Amino acid sequence: VQHLIEKCLIFHMTKEECMEAVSKHASIEPVITSTVWNELEKENKEFFKAYSQSQSKEDRMSEAETSEMIQKMISDSSKDSPDC
C-alpha cells in the first residue's frame, strides 16, 4: 500500500483521491490506505506540510490521466511482485 501511496504522491493526488484510486484499481479498502497515509504523515511531517502547500489545480493531472497512470502502475507492480 505504501508503494501505491508514493505513486499517488508523484501524481499530486490528495489523500481522498489516493484512497479512491487505490480502492478502484487495486481493490484495497480506503480505510487501509487512509491508515497507511496517516502513518506516513506522522513519520514525514515536513514532507507532507510542503506537499499540501504545493498542491494546486494546475499541477494536478486530469482524472482520466490519473486513472490511466494508476492502471499502468498497478499492472507494472503486479508484474514485479505478486505479493502487494
Secondary structure, DSSP 4 states (H G I P E B T S, - for coil): -HHHHHHHHHTT--HHHHHHHHHHHH---HHHHHHHHHHHHHHTHHHHHHHHHH--GGGSPPHHHHHHHHHHHHHHHHHH-S--
